[in-house]
Amino acid sequence: MKKLVGIFFAAVCLLVGLTLSTPAQSGKSRVIKRQNNQQKRIFNGVQNGSVTGGEFRRLENQQQRTRRLVRHSASDREVTNRERFAIHKRQDKNSRTIFRAKHNNRNPPETPIP
């Protein structure tokens, strides 16, 4: 049951992320595409069981912080090179964390069948 709730929550987060992303600049478009790709990777990890519930929450919190950074950087309608570097660095870190979570051989506990 918990796994289904997690999958449902991941699907909702993915859909909200995809529908709210309306890029205004080409650089921002690339950042948004990468964010969406990372969301899909997290969702696939939850679906196939390679990402546990705790890992999922941590990864989602990381993604939320990155979205907040992007939103803050673009709030003045111009993303400076320093802000762009910070965003890409954060996305690189998120990507490594997603990879490690998916490949650490931890599986969520099996629920007993009544």
N, C-alpha and C positions, 0 to 999 in steps of 0.2 A: 504494500500500500504506500509506504514512504517513497519507494522508488518511483511509483506512478505520479505521486505529488511532485517529486523533484523533476521528473521529465516534463510534467505539465507546466511547472514554474519556468523551466528553461525555455520551453516553447513560447510562453507568453513574453518572456524577456527578449527572445530573439525577434518575435514579431513586432514588439514595441520598438526595439532598436532599429529594425529595418524600415518601419513606417515613419519614424521621426527623423530619419537621416535625409535631409534635403540639402545637398551640398551647394554652396554659393560660389566656391572657388575651386579650381582644379586641384590645388594642393590639399585643400580640405577634403575634396572628393577622395583622394588617395588614402587619407587618414581614415575616413569613414568606411571605405571599402575594406581596409585592413581590420578595423574594429569589427565589422560584420563577419569577416572571415574567422576572426578569433572567437566570436560568439558561436559560430557554427562548429568550430573545433571543440569548444566546451560542450555544446549540446550533443555532438556525436559521442563524446567521451561518457556523458551521462547515459545516453541511450545504450551503448554497448557495455556499460558496466565498468569501464576502466577508470572512471572518476567517481569517488565516493561523495556522499552528501556534504561532509565537511570541506572537502576539496572544492566542491562546486560552490559553496558559499564564499570561500576565500577567493576563488577565481572571479566570481561575480562582483565581489567588493573591489577587486583590482580593476576590473573593467569599468565599474562605476566611477572610480577615482580618475581613470584615464578620460572618460567622457566628460567629467567635470573640468579637467584640465583643458581639454579641447574647447569646451564651451567658454571657459574663462579667457583663453587665448584669443578666441575669435570675437569676443564681446566688443572690442573696439574696432571691428571691421578690418583689422590688419594683423596678420600673424608674422611676428618678427623671426629672424633666423634663429635667435636664441630660443624662442618659444617652440619653433618647429623642431629644433634639436631635442628639446626636453620631451616633446610629444613622442618623437621617434624612439628616443631612449626608453621611455616608459613602455611603449608598445613592444620593443625588443625584450624588455624584462618580462612583460606579460606573456609573450610568446614562449620564452624559456620555461616559465612557470607552468604554462599549459602543457608543454611537452613532458616536463617532469611528472606532473600529476597523472598524465595518461600512461606513462611508461614505468611507474614505480611498483607495479605488480601488487597493488592493494586493490582488493575487490570489496564492494559493500557486502555486509553479512547477508546470507541467504535467509529468506523468511520461511519458516516451517509451513508446510502444506498441511492444513487440518484434515 
